Amino acid sequence: MLGLSIRQPWATLIAAGPKTMEVRKWKGCPLNAIGKEVAIHAGRKIDNSAPMDVRRMAFEVSGAWQRDTGGIIGRAILVDVIRFTMQTFEDRYEEHLNPPSWFEDGLIGLAFADAVRFRRVIPCRGQLGFFDVPDDLLGR
């Protein structure tokens, strides 16, 4: 399975479902990942610049999101990859939850569906970009 490291509180919001799109400053994305299940990895670092309403939302879906770091916290299906313009970034705010000040040319959106948040963190070292997660780590 593929894994994707995301800083908290964003990782919790994707794994729990309220955030369905991850925004990246990548030039591209492996299109062969579309339609595949992706392990949602919560990085060790917390995004301290996340807006307060985003932090509050993460607390509502998981009171312990600040402790859920350094491992896999859920999974979701990557259903699409889009290239943002300022208009699509604003129109799709409810999916990605990033403030407009975060927009810049060249952003892509990784759209997720069918997210499942795990009850416990599965310790795992994350990596930049997509990375391979051994099947035995997830009990498959």
HELIX and SHEET records of a PDB file:
HELIX    1   1 TRP A   10  ALA A   16  1                                   7    
HELIX    2   2 LEU A   31  ALA A   33  5                                   3    
HELIX    3   3 MET A   52  VAL A   61  1                                  10    
HELIX    4   4 MET A   86  ASP A   91  1                                   6    
HELIX    5   5 TYR A   93  HIS A   96  1                                   4    
HELIX    6   6 PRO A  100  TRP A  102  5                                   3    
HELIX    7   7 ASP A  135  LEU A  138  5                                   4    
SHEET    1   A 6 MET A  21  ARG A  24  0                                        
SHEET    2   A 6 ILE A 108  PRO A 123 -1                                        
SHEET    3   A 6 GLY A  71  ARG A  83 -1                                        
SHEET    4   A 6 GLU A  37  ILE A  46 -1                                        
SHEET    5   A 6 LEU A   2  GLN A   8  1                                        
SHEET    6   A 6 PHE A 130  ASP A 132 -1                                        
END                                                                             
